[in-house]
Amino acid sequence: MLSTVAAKQEGVAELWDAVLAHRHHLESSGRAKELAQQRLRDETAEVAAEIARDRVRQALAEDPVLAARLLDEGTPYRTAEEILSRKP
């Protein structure tokens, strides 16, 4: 455990050394690369979800028949699959 008092510059150098040591550990063990790859996969999933939400909202706004069928059926799964399977 490290104690710091930034206002007095106490322990800051030790904290920085610990950060660098941890970074070195992650890089030398290959864990840094794994974490970077996972972050990229997660970010891609978030972007895809955002794009899908926009496509679904637009399709429902522009297609009153589709929107009415969704309300009649009361379940979003079939409608969502149909919208997402359309070519943009």
N, C-alpha and C positions, 0 to 999 in steps of 0.2 A: 504494500500500500504506500502510495506517495502522497505527501502533504505539500500543498502549494499555497502561496499568498502572492498572487499576481501583482498586487499594488506595491509590494515590497520586493518583487522579483525573487522571492524565496521558493526554491524547488522547481522553478520553471525549466532550468537546464536539465535537471534530472528527469522531469516529465518528458521533455523532448527526447532525451536519450532512450527512455522507455518506449516511446512511440516509434522511434527509428528501429529499435531492437525488435519490436513486434512486427513491424513491416518487413524487416529482414527475415524473420522467422516465417512469415506468410509466403514470401517470395521463394525462399530456399526449400520450403516444404511442398511447393506447388499449389498451396491453398489459395494464394492470391489470384492465380489464374482461374481456379475453380470458381471463386467468388465473383470474379469479373464476368465470367461466362454466365453464371446464374443471374447476375444483375441484368445482363443483356437479354437473356431469355424472359425474365420477369418484365422488363421494360417493353419488350416486343409484345408480350401478352396484353399489357395495359394499353398499348397503342392500338392493337387489333380490337380490343373491347370497345375503345372509344370510337373507332371507325364503324364498328358494327352497330353501336347505339345510334350514331348519326344516320346510318343507312336505314335502320328500322324506323326511326322517327320520321325521316323524310318519306319513306314509302307509305307509312300510315297517313301522313298528312296529304299526300298526293293521290292516294287510291282509296276513295270512300267505300268502294265495294269490299276491299280488303279489310278496312277498319271496321265495317259493319259485321263482316263474318267473324272477326276477332271477338267483337262484343257478343255476338250470338253464341259462339262456341264457348267463350268464357275461359279459354286456356291459351296461353301465349306460345306454347311450344311449336305447334304446327305452323302457325303464322310466322314465327321467327325463323324457322327452318326454311320456309318458302321464300321469305325476303332475302335471307342470306345466301340462298342458292341461286338467286337471280344474278345475272351479269350486271356490273355497275354501269 
